[in-house]
Amino acid sequence: MSDIVKEPVNKKQKTDEYVLYYWPGTPGRGEYVRLAFEYAGVPYTEMSDPSKLLATITDPAKSGHPPHFAPPALKLPSGRFLSQTPAILNHIAPKLGLAGKKEGDEAEEERSLVNQLVLTALDLCNEVGGKTHDVHHPIAVEDYYEDQKEAALARAKSYRKSRLPKFLKHFQAVLSSNPEGKKSGGTYLIGSSTTIADLVLFHVRAIRTL
Ligand SMILES: N[C@@H](CCC(=O)N[C@@H](CS)C(=O)NCC(=O)O)C(=O)O
């Protein structure tokens, strides 16, 4: 441990662009980050070589301090790395025009509310679906689905019955109580324009078995 701490920690290399570090061949959590860049039309590149991915983001000598636990990680134009999907989205949303259109003090509040909605949508992602999460791997994330299929089926039954409807009812209430959405004739979770929360909910719904 102390050897790691002694490594040089500031290997920041400035670039003009964002680089997404994520696994190849699966949309997963990396897709939330991709969607934001794609929607905003802001260029980014990807590093998806599995032999280098974890080795880079978990090593402070390669990606700086602090090291990262798991992909996705985003290399920022400053050269610093940032991980944890909600932290990445919270960072890039205002830069990509996806954190609401309010100004001044209201902007900060709106941004926090956008973040709140993102976190709830990601709770749904964690709880209900996805290859690596609670319903498919209720006993151990590192074990195959096939080895915990019985428990997974039992858990899926409970989620279909109670948790999933609860999340969907909640988001329906968010949509229908948005006063600005009604004014603009849009279907936005908050405000009168697309935010990162809309994109996250879209992807949760698109890839999960809802
Ligand atoms: N809370 C993290 C979870 C990150 C995560 O679970 N990443 C997956 C891919 S989607 C992974 O590679 N996990 C490896 C591990 O947890 O050991 C986030 O939202 O980014």
The ligand as an SDF file (V2000), in Angstrom:
LIG
                    3D

 20 19  0  0  0  0  0  0  0  0999 V2000
  -20.8380    2.6250   -9.3670 N   0  0  0  0  0  0  0  0  0  0  0  0
  -20.0080    2.4790  -10.5210 C   0  0  0  0  0  0  0  0  0  0  0  0
  -20.0510    1.0200  -10.9370 C   0  0  0  0  0  0  0  0  0  0  0  0
  -19.0080    0.7150  -11.9820 C   0  0  0  0  0  0  0  0  0  0  0  0
  -19.1470   -0.7050  -12.4810 C   0  0  0  0  0  0  0  0  0  0  0  0
  -19.8410   -1.5610  -11.9000 O   0  0  0  0  0  0  0  0  0  0  0  0
  -18.5010   -0.9670  -13.6120 N   0  0  0  0  0  0  0  0  0  0  0  0
  -18.5530   -2.2740  -14.2130 C   0  0  0  0  0  0  0  0  0  0  0  0
  -18.7960   -2.1690  -15.6880 C   0  0  0  0  0  0  0  0  0  0  0  0
  -20.3890   -1.4370  -15.9670 S   0  0  0  0  0  0  0  0  0  0  0  0
  -17.2260   -2.9650  -13.9690 C   0  0  0  0  0  0  0  0  0  0  0  0
  -16.4070   -3.1160  -14.8480 O   0  0  0  0  0  0  0  0  0  0  0  0
  -17.0500   -3.4000  -12.7230 N   0  0  0  0  0  0  0  0  0  0  0  0
  -15.8650   -4.0940  -12.3080 C   0  0  0  0  0  0  0  0  0  0  0  0
  -15.8840   -4.3060  -10.8110 C   0  0  0  0  0  0  0  0  0  0  0  0
  -16.7840   -3.7870  -10.1400 O   0  0  0  0  0  0  0  0  0  0  0  0
  -14.9900   -4.9970  -10.3370 O   0  0  0  0  0  0  0  0  0  0  0  0
  -20.5030    3.4060  -11.6420 C   0  0  0  0  0  0  0  0  0  0  0  0
  -21.6740    3.7840  -11.5990 O   0  0  0  0  0  0  0  0  0  0  0  0
  -19.7350    3.7620  -12.5290 O   0  0  0  0  0  0  0  0  0  0  0  0
  1  2  1  0
  2  3  1  0
  2 18  1  0
  3  4  1  0
  4  5  1  0
  5  6  2  0
  5  7  1  0
  7  8  1  0
  8  9  1  0
  8 11  1  0
  9 10  1  0
 11 12  2  0
 11 13  1  0
 13 14  1  0
 14 15  1  0
 15 16  2  0
 15 17  1  0
 18 19  2  0
 18 20  1  0
M  END
$$$$
